[in-house]
């Protein structure tokens, strides 16, 4: 199984170098060749994932979730979020508007919230403390981050009396998780009820490495 070599900064540097290499190589390819290659690679990747056992060990652990070992479903979900959010960034850049299918963003958010336990790993709180995350919009949903023993865990659903509640739109949510909202603006876009201090780490949670 593949493992991260070196530190997180080493891994980020390796990704940036790999991306830069492909950018230089792709400058020599026509748009038709690029789109054909993308279509072929996407189909092969989808076939690979369809044949995969979702509970098997992942080939690459999801580091932004704080894991050194991950189940395949989270690794596959991470790959989907990468494809979706880069596509969303491109659509923003060319003013094409959001993707038409709300269920795609709903799936992205369902994976992205798994960054929260890692984002809260150093946040002390009594057992039973909870942060409700209420995301509005056609792709929205409800999740609750709860303190169980000495760790935080994320679950889908609602909680009767949360210690704090964070409310935001689905559009703000994906931009927040994928580093497209400055911290200075995040506080204005997320409405917090209850213990405001408990909601602060949410504003810095990221479901992406770079």
C-alpha angles and dihedrals in degrees: 000000000000117000134189111262118214124345130332091260088053089053092048090050090051091051092049091049092049091049092048091050092053092046090055092047094046092056087076094054127086122239089250092054091047094051092045091051091048092050092049094046092046092052092048091048092049090051090050092051092046089057094046125103106238093212095049120106112279120244090227122031117229102247097183086062088054093247129142089184124032138181115250093247092064093046091050090046090051090054090052092051090052093053093044100047095045088050090049090051091052091049089051091050094052093037093240094143127234125317112279097231113078091190090067093059089042089059091047092054093046088058097038095059088066086079090070101079089053092045089053097042093113096040110107118213138150116268109272095035111136144188116207114208111201113187115190129203137061091303096041133115144158129268134170127210109205135187108233114178107312098340143064121239131188125221134174115245139048135296125217099228114012121192087227135002125207117197123191140146124262090246092054091043097059092043090050095049093045098049097254097121120071113233088238090062099037094077091058094049099049118067113211129198125186121005101019093188091061091057096052098087088056089068090060099040112120130191094197136067101216 
